[in-house]
Amino acid sequence: QARLVESGGDLVQAGGSLRLSCTASRSIVRFNAMGWYRQVPGKQRELVAQIVKDGSTNYADSVKGRFSITRDTAVNTVYLEMNRLKPEDTAVYYCSADSPWLSTPYWGQGTQVTVSS
């Protein structure tokens, strides 16, 4: 089992920056991948950024060049650095972790990011 706890969501003006954190209750090196997703009411949850076990990263086209996903294995935490935020980035952001021992990913409880224009 694993728990994921997100933090860092806030209200910020367009053009501003935020850093989200996701801390796992177990070593994140055991996970195949960890990612950040976001969801707005009435829409499907979408992948924002992912970091794979080997350290490679993937980003949604809408955030490339603005967001950066990193990890600190010493503290079992994955970060999402978000710069040049836009109102369309407003969403609940969820952390996920894919494990080799479970067919479905672990999810955090979500953290709200609101970008005002």
N, C-alpha and C positions, 0 to 999 in steps of 0.2 A: 504494500500500500504506500501511497504518497499523498501528501497534501501540498497544494500550491497556494501561496498567499501573495496577492498583488498589492501594490501600494504606489502612490505617486500621482494618481489622477487628481485633476484640479480644473478650475476655471482659468482660462488664459486668453489674452487678446491675440488676434490674428498676427502672425509674424513672430510670436513668442516661442518659447521652448519648454519642454517638460521631459523629465526622465521617469519612466515607470520601472518598478522593480518587481521581480517575481522570485520569491524564496521558496525552495522546496524543502520538505521535511527529511529528504534523504539525498544522497550524493547524486548530483545531476550528471556525472560522467556515466552513470548506468543507463541513462535514457538514450534512445536512438536519435531523438531530436527534441528540441523545445521551440515553441513558437509563440507569437503574439497574434491574436485574432481580434477583430472588432465587429460590433453589431449595433445597428440602429433599429429602432422599432419598425416592424413590418418588412425587414430585409433579412436575408440570410447572413449568418456569421461568415466573415471573409478573412482569409489569411493576410496579415500585414507583413510579417517578417518571421523567418525561421532560421535557427542555427542547428546544424547537424552535428552528430557526434565528432566528426573529424574537424569541426570548426568552420566548415563552409557555410555560407549564408545565402538566403534567398529573400527577395523583397517583392511586394506588389508593385506594379508599375507606378501606381499613384503616389508611392512614398519614396521611390528610388531617389537618392541624392539628398533626401531630407531626414530620413530615419536611419538609425543604426542599431542593430542588435548585437549585444556582446554578452559575455558570461564571465563569472568569477567562480571557478570551481572550488576555491578555498572556502567560500561562504555559501555555496549552493544557490547562487542567485544569477538570474538572467535579467538583463536590462534592455529597455527600449528607449534610446535617446531620440527625441522627436524635436526637430528644428523647423523653423519657418512654417509653423502650424497654420492651417487654413480652417475656416468654418466647417468645411466638409470632412474634416478629421474628427469632428464631434461624434462620439460613440462610447459605448461601454467596451473597454479593452479587457480581453481575457488572455490569460497565460495557459499554455497547454504543454503537455509532456507525453511523448510517445515512448512506451517501454517495450522491451522484448518479451515481457512476461504477461502482457495484457493486450487484448485485441482492440480495445478502445482507449483513447487518450485520457489522461488526467486533465481536469480543468480547475482553474481557480474560480473565485467567486466574482471576479470582475472589478474593474475600477473605472469610474466615470471620468471621461475627458470632455470638456466643453470648451470650444474655441469661439469666442465672440468676435463679431466683425466690427 
